[in-house]
Amino acid sequence: MIDRAVPLARMPLVDMTGWRGHLTALGVVTLAILALFHDDVWSMVSIWWTASTFGHCLFIPPIIAWLVQQRLVGLRQLEPVAWTPGLVWLGLGALAWLVGAAAGVAMVRHGALVMMLQGATIALLGPAVARALLFPLFYAFFMVPFGEEIVPPLQLLTARLAMFFLDLSGVPAHMEGIFITTPTGYFEVAEACSGAKFLIAMTAYGVLVCNVCFRSWSRRALFLGGALTLSILANGVRAFATILVAHLTSVDAAVGFDHVVYGWVFFAIIMAVVMAVAWPFFDRGPGDPWFDPRLLQGAVRGRLGAGRIALGALALIAAAPLWLAATAAAADPLPPTLDLPALRGWNRVAAPMAYPWKARFDGADHYVAARYRNAAGQTVDLTIATYARQDEGRKLVGFGQGAADPDSQWVWSSPAPAPANGRGEQITAPGPVVRHAVSFYVVGQGAPTGSKPRVKIETMQARLLGRDQRAVAIIVSAEEGDRQPVDAAITAFLTDLGDIKVLADRSAGIR
């Protein structure tokens, strides 16, 4: 007997109902996001692998998988739905990526990537499943490498804490910025000693413990606040102990002590202390359910077919890079060469530096630098870098860019005097050799500024709106010496240089 044939047009190509259909659609959209933004995925994973500050991020995906696995029993009792309002969060993620890419802020792009993955999950599995997975979805933000901005303040805070404990112990010491001098030696609270990586890792760990071990929000707040405070204080004690060991024995012994404590023992001890203190106050049992499926499942408005929602998601994620590519094609060209200015009363000289120094501007289209000296013997270094447009690896401001190259022996030590539209920094090299640098940045037709956030905002506006994207960095710097005060030399040079905006416009070919 032959069954009645079903018209081909009525045969569903893929069953998009139930968990299998919705997870298939989610898998397709997820793969599209990872493929379209593969550069950001790769850069984020590379940071996890190469930067010790963010090594803990390697554990976040397995932790998220474990958190989802813990909720499987309840999830199986829920019905997934394709939910149109979920596209709003995905669209916000695409918009955030566009803003982050336009401003050249990797952290925003990485966060936007997580938002798009969250939005795809919400849109293709529905509000009930999203509520059940609320914490795992939120915890995905800890995959984003963030927190480098707190390194300089933590360096200063660690130095002050070390000085406080040194004063209590009677060790004579003097602090200048992040450098501490004792009769035994000269110590730097370097970026690695700031405690930032432990504070960031403790934040991720503390938030996980808050969800897994506590129900009460007040207990969660107390636990997290105490854990972070203890991490900061303990890092100050570690820096103090290292200097104290050097004072009582030798610098070599202190270096060995610091490496052992800092690398293997420190964080484990702090975590153990935190958990031991908090253990009696845990109020979530090991077998307690994570959610009640009966309270989550209900009628859902705005539901459509999973296929339609998936197509809408793909359209949203494709729109952001297409817009950015269209505005990048309209960038204005730079002049073929970049010339140094001739200043009345100042001559270019080839005098050697006390310690070799060069400002860093990766990917600059033009880069020039020269040393100037006037009749009073004041000596100043001028650096100019220009960009036709900024992109990944070609940023006016960012980590490692500017006066203190992290791959050199120069390190940032403290702020320094600067005009209102400039950024002043004191950087230090072995010796010690101290240099003050005043940086000015100009994007397109904008005014000179020393504010890195303002540079990011102006860059974002130029790239989003198709405005003039040419950008200029100007650094005026000088070494401290016996002849003239360093800030006086910089001030004299800037006075004779005149309007920084004029020099920047000429360098960019605007006038």
C-alpha positions in Angstrom: 0.0 0.0 0.0 1.4 3.5 -1.0 1.0 6.3 1.5 -0.5 9.6 0.2 2.4 11.9 -0.8 2.9 15.1 1.2 3.6 18.2 -1.0 7.2 19.3 -0.7 6.2 22.9 0.2 4.4 21.6 3.3 7.4 19.6 4.6 9.3 21.4 7.3 13.0 21.4 6.5 14.0 21.6 10.1 12.0 21.0 13.2 12.4 24.3 15.1 10.1 23.3 18.1 11.1 22.0 21.5 14.5 22.2 23.1 16.3 20.6 20.0 15.0 23.2 17.6 15.7 26.2 19.8 19.1 25.0 20.7 19.9 24.5 17.0 18.9 28.0 16.2 20.9 29.3 19.2 23.9 27.3 18.0 23.7 28.8 14.5 23.5 32.4 15.8 26.3 31.8 18.3 28.6 30.4 15.6 27.7 33.5 13.5 28.6 35.8 16.3 31.9 34.1 17.0 32.8 34.0 13.3 31.9 37.6 12.5 33.7 38.9 15.5 36.5 36.4 15.5 39.2 39.1 15.9 37.6 40.1 19.2 37.2 36.5 20.3 40.9 35.8 19.5 42.1 39.0 21.2 40.1 38.2 24.3 41.4 34.6 24.6 45.0 35.8 23.9 44.7 38.2 26.8 43.6 35.3 29.0 46.5 33.2 27.9 49.3 35.8 27.9 48.4 38.3 30.7 48.8 36.9 34.2 46.3 39.5 35.4 43.5 37.7 33.5 44.7 34.1 33.7 41.6 33.4 35.9 39.4 34.1 32.9 40.4 30.7 31.5 38.3 29.1 34.2 35.1 31.2 33.6 33.7 29.2 30.6 34.0 25.9 32.5 32.5 27.5 35.6 29.5 28.7 33.5 29.1 25.2 32.0 29.1 23.9 35.6 26.5 26.5 36.7 24.2 25.5 33.8 24.7 21.8 34.6 23.6 22.5 38.1 20.3 23.9 36.8 19.5 21.1 34.2 16.9 19.4 36.4 14.8 22.6 36.6 15.5 23.6 33.0 14.1 20.4 31.6 10.7 21.4 33.2 10.6 24.7 31.2 9.5 25.2 27.7 11.8 27.3 25.5 10.2 30.0 23.3 11.5 32.4 20.7 11.0 35.8 22.3 11.1 39.0 20.2 12.0 41.4 23.1 15.1 39.3 23.7 16.5 40.9 20.5 16.6 44.2 22.3 19.6 43.1 24.5 21.3 41.6 21.4 20.8 44.8 19.6 22.2 46.8 22.5 25.2 44.5 22.4 25.7 45.2 18.7 25.4 48.9 19.3 27.9 48.7 22.2 30.3 46.8 19.9 30.0 49.6 17.3 30.7 52.2 19.9 33.6 50.3 21.3 35.1 49.6 17.9 34.7 53.3 16.9 36.3 54.5 20.1 39.1 51.8 19.9 38.2 50.4 23.4 38.8 46.6 23.4 37.1 46.2 26.8 33.8 47.6 25.4 34.0 45.4 22.3 34.6 42.3 24.5 31.7 43.2 26.8 29.5 43.8 23.7 30.4 40.3 22.4 29.2 38.8 25.7 26.0 40.9 25.5 25.3 39.6 22.0 25.7 36.0 23.2 23.4 36.7 26.1 20.9 38.4 23.9 20.8 35.4 21.5 20.2 33.1 24.5 17.4 35.3 25.8 15.8 35.7 22.3 15.9 32.1 21.3 15.2 30.4 24.6 12.7 32.9 26.1 12.2 34.8 29.4 11.6 31.8 31.6 14.8 30.0 30.6 16.7 33.4 30.8 15.5 33.9 34.4 16.5 30.4 35.3 20.0 31.1 33.8 20.2 34.7 35.1 23.4 34.2 37.2 25.3 32.1 34.6 24.4 34.7 31.9 25.6 37.5 34.2 28.7 35.7 35.2 29.8 35.6 31.6 30.8 39.2 32.0 33.8 38.0 34.0 35.2 36.6 30.7 35.9 40.2 29.7 39.4 41.3 30.6 38.8 44.5 32.7 40.4 46.3 35.5 43.7 47.5 34.1 42.5 51.1 34.8 42.8 50.4 38.5 46.5 49.5 38.3 48.0 53.0 38.8 45.7 53.9 41.8 46.5 50.5 43.3 50.2 51.0 42.9 50.0 54.3 44.8 47.7 52.7 47.5 50.0 49.8 47.9 53.0 52.1 48.3 51.2 54.2 50.9 50.2 51.0 52.8 53.8 49.8 52.7 55.0 53.2 54.0 52.4 53.1 56.8 53.7 49.7 58.0 57.3 50.8 57.6 56.7 53.8 59.8 55.0 51.5 62.4 58.0 49.2 62.3 60.5 52.0 62.6 62.2 51.4 59.2 63.4 54.8 57.8 61.8 55.2 54.4 61.0 57.9 51.8 58.2 57.6 49.2 58.1 59.4 45.9 55.2 58.3 43.7 55.4 54.5 43.5 59.1 54.4 44.6 60.2 53.8 48.2 63.8 54.5 49.3 65.3 52.9 52.4 68.9 52.6 53.7 69.0 49.2 52.0 67.8 50.1 48.5 65.4 51.6 46.1 62.1 49.8 45.6 59.4 50.2 43.0 55.8 49.2 43.5 55.5 47.9 39.9 52.3 47.1 38.0 52.8 43.4 38.9 53.0 44.4 42.6 49.9 46.6 42.6 47.7 43.6 43.6 45.4 44.3 40.7 45.4 40.7 39.4 44.5 39.3 42.8 41.8 42.0 43.4 40.2 41.2 39.9 40.5 37.4 40.5 39.1 37.8 44.0 36.1 39.8 42.6 35.3 36.9 40.2 35.7 34.3 42.9 33.8 36.3 45.5 30.8 36.8 43.2 30.7 33.1 42.5 30.8 32.3 46.2 28.1 34.8 46.9 25.7 33.0 44.5 26.7 29.4 45.4 26.9 29.8 49.2 24.6 32.6 50.2 20.9 33.5 49.8 20.9 36.7 51.8 21.9 39.8 49.9 23.3 41.5 53.1 25.5 38.5 53.7 26.6 38.5 50.1 27.6 42.2 50.3 29.5 41.7 53.6 31.4 38.7 52.2 32.4 40.4 48.9 33.3 43.7 50.6 35.4 41.9 53.2 37.1 39.7 50.6 38.2 42.7 48.5 39.3 44.8 51.5 41.4 41.9 52.8 43.0 41.4 49.4 44.1 45.1 49.2 45.4 45.1 52.8 47.2 41.8 52.4 48.9 43.1 49.3 50.1 46.2 51.2 51.5 43.9 53.9 53.2 41.7 51.3 55.0 44.8 49.8 55.9 45.9 53.3 57.3 42.5 54.2 59.4 42.4 51.1 61.0 45.7 51.9 61.4 44.7 55.6 63.2 41.5 54.5 65.6 43.5 52.4 66.2 45.9 55.3 67.0 43.1 57.7 68.9 40.8 55.3 69.6 41.7 51.6 67.8 42.8 48.5 68.5 39.3 46.9 66.8 37.6 49.8 63.9 40.0 49.6 63.5 39.2 45.8 63.4 35.5 46.6 60.9 36.0 49.4 58.7 38.1 47.1 58.6 35.6 44.3 57.7 32.7 46.6 55.0 34.6 48.5 53.6 36.5 45.5 53.6 33.6 43.1 52.5 30.6 45.1 51.3 31.3 48.6 49.7 34.8 48.8 46.4 34.3 46.9 45.9 30.8 48.3 46.3 32.0 51.9 43.9 34.9 51.4 41.3 32.7 49.8 41.6 30.2 52.6 41.3 32.9 55.2 38.2 34.4 53.5 36.5 31.0 53.2 37.3 30.0 56.8 35.8 33.2 58.2 32.7 33.1 56.0 32.0 29.3 56.3 29.8 29.6 59.5 27.6 32.2 57.8 26.7 30.2 54.6 22.9 30.1 54.3 22.5 28.0 51.1 22.5 24.3 51.4 24.4 22.0 48.9 21.1 20.5 47.7 18.9 23.6 47.7 17.2 24.1 44.3 18.4 27.1 42.2 14.9 28.1 41.1 11.2 26.9 41.1 10.2 26.1 37.5 6.5 26.5 38.4 7.1 30.2 39.2 9.0 30.9 36.0 6.9 29.3 33.3 3.9 31.2 32.1 2.2 32.9 29.1 4.7 34.8 27.0 3.9 37.7 24.8 6.0 38.6 21.7 6.8 35.0 20.8 7.6 34.1 17.2 9.1 31.2 15.3 12.7 30.4 16.3 13.8 30.7 12.6 12.4 34.3 12.3 14.1 35.3 15.6 17.4 33.8 14.4 17.2 35.8 11.1 16.5 39.0 13.0 19.5 38.3 15.3 21.8 37.7 12.3 20.7 41.0 10.7 21.4 42.9 13.9 24.9 41.5 14.4 25.8 42.1 10.8 24.7 45.8 10.8 27.4 47.1 13.2 30.6 46.0 11.3 29.0 47.1 8.0 28.4 50.6 9.3 31.9 50.9 10.6 33.4 49.7 7.3 31.4 52.3 5.4 32.6 55.3 7.5 36.2 54.0 7.4 36.3 54.3 3.6 35.8 58.1 3.9 39.0 58.8 5.9 41.0 61.9 4.9 44.7 61.4 3.9 47.7 62.8 5.8 50.5 64.8 4.2 53.2 62.6 2.6 55.8 63.8 5.2 55.8 65.1 8.8 58.2 68.0 9.5 59.4 69.1 12.9 58.8 72.8 13.7 61.5 75.5 13.8 61.3 77.5 17.0 62.9 80.9 17.5 65.4 80.8 20.3 65.6 76.9 20.2 68.1 74.8 18.2 67.9 71.1 17.4 70.8 69.3 19.1 72.1 65.7 19.1 73.0 65.7 22.8 72.7 62.3 24.4 70.0 61.5 27.0 70.9 60.4 30.5 68.9 57.3 29.8 67.5 56.3 26.3 63.8 57.3 25.9 61.3 57.1 23.1 57.6 57.6 23.2 55.5 54.7 21.9 52.8 55.1 19.2 52.2 51.7 17.6 50.9 51.9 14.0 51.5 55.6 13.6 51.5 56.7 9.9 54.2 59.3 10.7 56.5 59.6 13.7 59.2 62.3 14.3 61.2 63.2 17.4 64.0 65.7 18.1 65.8 67.3 21.0 65.8 71.1 21.3 68.0 73.5 23.5 67.8 77.2 24.1 70.5 79.8 25.0 69.7 79.2 28.8 70.7 75.6 28.4 67.2 74.2 28.8 66.8 71.0 26.9 63.5 69.5 25.8 62.4 66.6 23.7 59.6 66.9 21.2 57.7 63.9 19.7 54.9 64.1 17.1 52.9 61.1 15.9 50.0 61.2 13.3 47.3 58.8 12.2 45.1 59.0 9.2 42.6 57.0 11.1 42.6 54.8 14.2 42.0 51.1 14.3 43.0 48.0 16.3 46.7 48.3 16.7 46.7 51.9 15.6 45.4 53.9 18.6 46.3 57.4 19.7 45.8 56.4 23.4 45.6 53.0 25.0 47.6 50.5 27.1 51.3 50.9 26.4 50.9 54.0 24.2 52.5 57.3 25.0 55.4 58.4 27.2 55.9 55.2 29.3 56.5 52.2 27.0 55.9 49.1 29.1 58.4 47.2 27.0 61.2 49.6 28.0 62.8 50.4 31.4 60.7 53.5 31.8 57.8 53.2 34.2 55.0 55.6 35.2 55.6 56.9 38.7 53.1 59.8 39.4 51.2 62.7 37.8 53.2 65.8 36.9 52.3 69.5 36.2 50.7 70.2 32.9 48.6 72.9 31.2 44.9 72.6 31.4 44.7 71.0 27.9 47.6 68.6 28.5 48.4 65.4 30.5 51.4 65.5 32.8 53.3 62.4 33.8 56.4 61.6 35.7 58.2 58.5 34.4 61.4 57.0 35.9 64.2 54.8 34.5 67.0 53.0 36.3 69.5 55.3 37.9 67.1 56.7 38.9 66.5 59.0 35.9 63.4 61.1 36.2 61.6 62.6 33.2 58.5 64.7 33.0 56.3 64.5 29.9 53.3 66.6 28.8 51.0 65.0 26.2 48.5 66.6 23.9 46.0 64.8 21.7 44.0 66.2 18.8 41.3 64.2 16.9 40.1 65.8 13.6 38.9 69.3 14.1 38.7 69.0 17.9 40.7 71.0 20.5 43.9 69.7 22.1 43.3 67.6 25.2 45.2 65.5 27.7 42.2 63.5 28.6 42.3 59.9 27.3 38.5 59.4 27.8 37.9 62.5 25.8 40.1 61.2 23.0 38.1 58.0 23.0 34.8 59.9 22.8 36.0 62.2 20.0 37.4 59.2 18.1 34.1 57.4 18.5 32.2 60.4 17.2 34.5 60.8 14.2 34.2 57.1 13.2 30.5 56.8 13.8 29.5 59.9 12.0 32.1 59.8 9.2 33.9 63.0 10.4 37.6 63.8 10.0 39.4 60.9 11.6 43.0 62.3 11.4 44.6 62.2 14.8 47.8 63.7 16.3 49.8 63.1 19.5 52.3 65.7 20.7 54.6 65.0 23.7 56.9 67.6 25.2 59.3 66.1 27.8 62.5 66.8 29.7 64.8 65.1 32.1 65.4 66.3 35.6 68.9 67.7 35.9 71.2 70.1 37.9 71.0 72.9 35.4 67.4 73.9 35.2 64.1 72.7 36.8 62.4 70.2 34.4 59.0 71.8 34.6 60.4 75.3 33.9 62.1 74.0 30.7 58.9 72.4 29.5 56.9 75.6 30.2 59.5 77.8 28.3 59.3 75.5 25.3 55.5 75.4 25.2 55.4 79.2 25.5 57.7 79.6 22.5 55.9 76.8 20.6 52.6 78.7 20.7 49.2 77.3 20.0 49.4 73.4 20.1 46.3 73.3 17.9 48.2 75.0 15.1 51.1 72.5 15.2 48.6 69.6 15.4 46.6 70.9 12.3 49.8 71.4 10.3 51.0 67.9 11.2 47.7 66.4 10.1 47.5 68.5 6.9 44.3 70.3 8.1 45.9 73.7 7.5 
